Amino acid sequence: MTGTGIKGAADIDAAAFVEIHQLYGRQSHLIDEGSAVEWAATFTADGEFHSLSYPAPVVGADALTEFARGFFMNASAAGESHRHVLTNIAVESRGDDELEVRAYLQIIATRIGGDSRLVRFTTVTDRVVREDGQWRIAQRTVRRDDQNRPA
């Protein structure tokens, strides 16, 4: 991806970009399908999830698993199917085995037999690291578009 004009982007080869794209697609499908353990495994063992949508950061594999399980169960209890839709994925190198990934994330809820609605629109900023040849999310920060930007 040389010549993109984006700082750090020239350091990202096409294979790494495809791997990141696959990671994000797989991760979205996993949480939406209720595969909580597998979703949590897309993070490092001490991975962090920060979002003002939730009362506290979620840290570590067990907590991430429970978070994903709760997300799916809450949607099911509401009679809805939820979908994570990630777009505009931008990847920048932060070192040999570390990337910063930014993307837009929409969460869409569809009532079974009913209409779809936008639950929230967010910007995701992740620190992604390579562990044992696999890209994993070390830290995710989610900023909702309907909330104030940090100072």
N, C-alpha and C positions, 0 to 999 in steps of 0.2 A: 504494500500500500504506500509506496513512496510517492512523493509529489502531491500529497493530499492537502498540504497547507495547514494541517492540524498538528499542533505541537505534540510530539511523542508518537504520532500515528505512523511515521516512517519506520519506526522500530518494530512494528507489528507485521508479521508476515501473514500471508493469506491463510495458511494452515491454522495458525493460532486464532485468527478471527473466526474461522469456521468452527473451531472447537468451542469458542466462547458462545457463538450463536447456538450451537447444539446444546450446550450446558443450560442456557436460558430457556430454550424451547422445552427441553426435557424437564427442567425444574417446574415450569408452569404446568405442564401436563401432570406431573407427580402430585402437586398440592391439590389440583383441581379434581383428581381421581381418588384422593384419599390415601395416597401412598406416602404416609407421614415419615416412616423410617428412611425410605429412599430419598425423599425430599431433604430431610435433615442431613443426609450423607453428601449432599451437594455443597455443604458448608464444611469448613475445617472442624475438627473435634471441639475446638474452643470458639467456634464461629459466633458472631454477634449479629443480632437483628435489632435495629433501632428505628422506631416509628412513633410519632406523636399520636397515632391512631390507637395505640395500646399504652397501658399504664406504666410499663417499665420495659427496659431492654430485655430481649430474650438471648441468653448466652449458654452455649454448650449443646452437645448433641441431644441429650435427654430433653432439655427445655425446648429445643427447636422441634423435636419430634412431637411433643405435646402441643406446641403452638399449631403445627400443621394439622394434627389430628383435630384440635378444637375448631380450626377454620372450616374444615370439611364437615364436621358434625353440626356446627351452627348453621351452615348453609342447608344441609339435609333436613335439619329440624324445622327450618323455615319453609321447606318445600321448594327450595331453589337449587339450581345448578349455578355455580360460580366459575368464571373463567378469568384467568390472568392473561392479558394481552400486552406483550412487550413490543415496543417499536423504537425506532431511532437509536439503535444500539451504537454507542461510540466507545472505542477502546483506545486507551493510551498506555504506553509502557511506563512502568515505574521502577524497572530493574529487570534483571535476567528472568526471574521467575515471579514477577509481580506486575499486575495491571490495575488500572483504574477503569471501571466500566460504568458508563452512564446510560440510562435508558428511560423512556417514558413507559409507565405501567398504568393500564386501565384495568379495573376490576368490574366485570359485567355480571350481573345477576339475572337469571331467567327463571321466573316462576314456572314450575312444571305445568304445562298446558297454557301458559300465559305469555306475557310480553317480557322483553328484556329491558333492563335499565342500567345506567351507569352508576355504580356504587361510589367510586372515587377515581380521580385522575391524579397520578403522582409522578414524581421524578425519583428514580432509584440511582444511588451512587454506591458502587461496590468496590472494595479492595479485594482483588482476586489473586490467589497465589497458586503456584504449581506444586503439588505434593505427590510424590511417587508417580510422576508422569501425568497426573490429572489436574485440571484446573478446578479449584474449589473457592468458595466465597469465604473470606476471613471476616469481613465486616460489611454489613449492608446498612445503609441509611436511606430511609424513605421520607420524602418531603411531599406532603399533600398540597395540591394547588389551591385548596380553599383555606389554607392556614398561612399565617404570616411567615415571611422568609426570615431566617435567622439573621441577626445583626452582624 
